[in-house]
Amino acid sequence: MNFQQLRSVREAVRCNFNLTDVAQALHTSQPGVSRQIRELEQELGIELFVRAGKRLTGLTEPGGHVLPIIERVLMESSNLRLAGEEFAAQQTGVLSIAATHSQARYALPVAVQEFWERFPQVKLNLHQGSPRQIAQMLLDGEADVGIATEALADIPQLVALPCYRWTHAVIVPPGHALLQAPLTLQTLAAHPLITYDAGFTGRTRIDAAFAAAGLEPNITLAAMDADVIKTYVQLGMGVGIVASVAYETERDTALRAIDAGHLFGINETKLAVRRGGYLRKYVYAFIESFAPTLTQEVIEQALAQADLAAEP
């Protein structure tokens, strides 16, 4: 039994049983992948995959039982490598952060700068995506840390911890009618709205608030990030709803902001790590810089509790 056999099985499932894609992912040949899988099956004495001729079409019942074990073995082999690297080079390595645009643009810069000054030899990779994409990057081992408001807490293989709370703001050009009276859902619904795509930056709370009031908002444009929303508000296409942290008085001089916390409630941004993954010391240092309450002790306790809860 070897790691290449285990990787072949794992990638076969990830690639929807397409051996050509598996071969490309593992930088080998399709016959080589088939051989690795067959050799493992012979050694274990079971068939892991359902076959139609030479094609794989799914996992057998034993295969479904063995796959989580394979995943754990490969994760622990990665953890072992990372542990060795950490003690060999305490101040070097790679830190990969996955975040939504709003987090990367408005919430992360101070923590990233502090980390860069403290660990100048650590290479930083900053990936941006939707909350679901961020979760997948964590699950695939492409990111050490994920930061988003939506989705992360819904994935059982991740441990999501609260970082900070925030509210939405309504943004309009100077002199807009909404600046002249108290802000309500009814007055907002009378205007064309520009806000986040579904699943981004508290959009769930925006939709829920209008639905609870029996109102149908006229959302004329939805975008993934606040900069795009602000651009189209300035063009006069509608009223914007953004995270309050995305409005900067010094920069957004052509816009005005109205607090909308009383309409859409309080949102909570979460930081997630993969359950069972190995976190190097500088990863803990970055997390604590970004969210001071999330010390190494707090994170380790949360990971341990998640592992206990997952036990049968």
N, C-alpha and C positions, 0 to 999 in steps of 0.2 A: 504494500500500500504506500502511495506517495502523494505529495501535495498536488501534483499535476493531475492525477486522477480525480482528486476531490474538487479541484477547480473546474475540471471538465464537466462534472455533474452539476455543480452550482451554476455555471454559465449556461448549461443546456436549459435549465429552468428559467434563468433570467432572459434568455434569448428566445423564449417561447418555443423551445425544442427544435430550433433551426440550427443544424450543425454547421452550415456555412457561416452563419453569424458567430457561432461559438468559436470556430477556427480563427476568424478575423479578430475576435476579442482577445484570444489567447496567443495570437501571432504564431499559429501552427497550421497544419493541414487538416482537412476534414477526415481523412482516413486515420490520422493520428488521434483526433478526438474520439472517434468511434472505438479505436483500439484501447485508449485509456479507460473509457467507460466499461467496455467488455471485460478488461482485465480486473477492474475493481469488482464488477458483478461476480466474476468467477471466484475471486478471493473471498468475497462475502458469502457466496453460495445462494444469492437471491438475484432476481431481476429488478432493477431500479426503475426501468422505463417500460411503458406500453409501446409496442412497435406495430407499424403497418408496413410490412416489407422492411426496407432499410431505414424508414423514417421513424423518428421518435414522435409520439403523439401525446404523451402525458406521463405522469408518475404512477407507478404501481402502488398498492397499499404499503408494501415494505419500503418503497422509495420515499413515500410521503413521511414515513416514520424516521427514515435515516437522514433525510435532507436537513432538518434542524441540527442534527449532530454534526454533519459536515460543515454547516455554517459556523457552529461554535468552534470546531477545530481550526478552521481557517481564520476566524477572528482571533483566537488565542495565539496562533502563529504570528499574526500581525502584531498583537500586543507584545509578544516576546521580542520581536525585532525592535519595536519602539522602545521597550524597556532597555534593551542593550544599547541602542543609540543614545538614549538619554544619559546613561552613566558614562558613555564614551565621550559625549560632547554635550555638556550641560547648557551651553548658550547658543547652540546652532540647531538648525532644522527648518521645518516648514510649518506655518500655522495657516490653516484654511478656514475661512469664515464664510458662511452663506447667509445672506440677508436680503430682505426686500429692498427696493430702491429707497423708500422713505427712511429705513433704518440706516442704510449705507450712507445716504446723503446727509441726514440730519442728526442721527443719534450716535453714530460710531466714530466720527472723526477725532474727537478728543481722546477716546480710549485707544484708538489706533495709533495716534501720535505718541501718546505716553508709552505704549508698548514698544514702538519703533525706537524710541530714545533709550529704553531700558534694555532691549534685546536687539541691537542693530544687526546682528549676524543671523537672525531668524528671518527667513523669507516669508512674506505675507501674501497670501492669495485671497482675494476678496471676490466671491461669486455672488451674483445677483439673480434673483428669480422669484417666482410665486411661492407662497408658503408650501404648497404641495411639492414643488420642485426642490425647495430647501430641505424638506423632510426626506425626499428621495436621495439627495446628495449625502445626507447624514447616514442613511441606511446603507448606501453603497460605499461608504468610507471615503468619499470625495471631500467631505468637510468635517472638521473637528467640532465646530460650533455652529449652530443655526440660530438665527434671531428673526422673529416674526410675531405678529399679533394673532394671526389666524392659524388653525390647522395643527400646529406642532403638538399640542396637548392631546390630540385625538389618535396619535400613533403609539401603540403599546410598546414598540421596540425602542422608543425614545423616552428620555426623562426630560420633561419641560418644567422650568422653574421661572417664577415671576421676576421680572427685572424692574419695571417702572410702570406707572399709570399715566394716562394722558386722555385728553378730550379732543373732540373735533372743533374746528372753527369754520365759520362761513366767511368766504372772502368775496369782496365786491369792489368795483371801482369807486373812487371818491365821489361823494354826492349821491350815491345810490339810495333808493327809497327805503331799503331795509335798514339803513343806518338811522332812520328817523323815528322808529318805533320799536317796542319790545319784539324780539324775535320769537316767532311761533312756527310750528309745523305747517299751520294753515297758510301763513304768509309765504313760507318757503315753497310750498307746493304750487303756489300761483306763478312761480318763475321757472324757466328752463334751468336745469341743474347740471353741473359738471362735477363728477366725483370719481371715486376709485372703481375699478373693475370688481366684479363679484369675487369674494375670497381675499381681497386685499385691504389691509389697513383699516379694519373696523367697519367695512362695508356691511357686514352682517347686522351690526347694531343700527346702522342708518336705515336699512330696509325694514328691520323689525319695528323701529319707531314709527315709520309712516304706516305700516300695516296695522299696528295697534291702534292708530288714530283713524283708521278707515280711509286713508288717503293714498292716492296713486301719484307718486312723484313723476315729474316730467324730466327724466334723465336723458339729456340730448347727447351727451358724450361721456364715455367712461374710459379711464386710463389707468395705467399701472403706477404712475408716480405723480407726486404733487407738482413738480416743475411743469409737466405737460398741462395739468389742470389749471395752474396759474396763468400759463401762456394764453389759453383760450378764454379765460375770464377777462384778461386784459384786451382781447380782441372783441369783447362784447357779446360772446356767444351764450353767456349764461352766468349763473351764480355758482361759485365753487364751494365744495365741502371737502376740507382737507384735515389732516392731523394738525393740531395747533402748533406743534413743534416745527412744522414746515413753513409757517409764516414768520418771516424775519423782517422786522420793522426797518432796519437799515438798508436792506436790499430790495424789499418789495414796496418801494415808495409809490408805485402806481396802483397799489391795492390797499384796502382796509380790511381788518379782520373783526369778526363778531364772535365771541365765545358761544359755542353751541353745546356745552356740556350738559346743560339742563334739558336739552332735547334728545341727545343720543347717548347719554350716560358716560360712564368711565370705562375706558379700554385698558387692557393690560398686555404689555409686550412681554413675550416669554423667550428665554434662552434655552435651547435644547442640546443635549448630547446623546450619543447612541448608548443604549444600555449594553453593558458588557465590553465597551471599548476602553482602550488605555489612553489616559490623558497625561501628557507630559507636563512637567512643572510649569513651563512657560504658558501652557494653555490655561492652567488654573490662574496664573498671574494676569493674563488678558481678561479672563472672565471677571475677576475681582475688580479690575480697573474699570470695566464697563458697568458692572453692577456690584458695588461694594458689599452688599449683604450676601452675595454668593461666594463665600469663602471656600477653600478646598474642603474644609470639614463639612460644610453644609452640603456641597455637591456629593461628596463621598457617602454621606448619610442617605441622601436621596437615592443614589444609585443602589445602595445596599437594600433600602426599603423596597425599591422596584423589583430587585431580584427576588426578595422574599415573597412579594405579592405574586410573582410569576410562577413560583413553585407549585406543582400540583398538590 
